[in-house]
Amino acid sequence: MNRVEIDRQKCLQDGLCVAECPFGIFAPSEDGVPSVVPGAEAGCITCGHCIAICPGAAITVNDMSAEDCEPVDPELAVSRQQVVQLLKSRRSIRSYKNRPVDRSTLEDLLNIS
């Protein structure tokens, strides 16, 4: 069972989590701090979108919080044109070689999180 929590002290009461969660995990409340809908945690797919969009870093999902996420590096931002090019271009060209892939390369790929 997933555990979704909102830190009442950090919450900016902007309602972004209520508006953005595609699974309806959050609901508005009278005091302004959204609540977790009883039983809705079972439908959470732990995508982390609520954590990413919360400007107050008030949401944790299964002990994962904003502090556990890699910050966005503006230096690595791509333009709209670059994204369109990536999505429209041919990206799956395979040129197999008759040699094994270096173990450290495989480990690096597996450890991307």
C-alpha positions, 0 to 999 in steps of 0.5 A: 500500500502506498503512503501519500502525505502532505506536510501541513507546515510546508503546504502553500495551499495552492491546490496544484496537487488537487488539480494535477493528480490524474488519479484523484489522490488529493481533495480540497479541504476547508482549511486550504490544505488538501487532504489525501482521499481515503482509500485513494492511495491504493490507486497511486502509481508513484509517478512522482508528479505531485512531488514535482509540481508542489512548489512548497515541497510538501508532498511525500510518497512512500518516503520519497520527497522533493529533496530526494529528486534531482533538481532540474539543471537549467543548463541542460534545458532543451528547446521545443524545436529540439524535442520535436526533432527528437520525437520526429526523427529516426532514433532506432538505428542499430549497428551491432558489434560482435563484442560484449558491452563493457560492464561499467557501461551497463552498470551506469545505464542500470543505475540511472534514476 
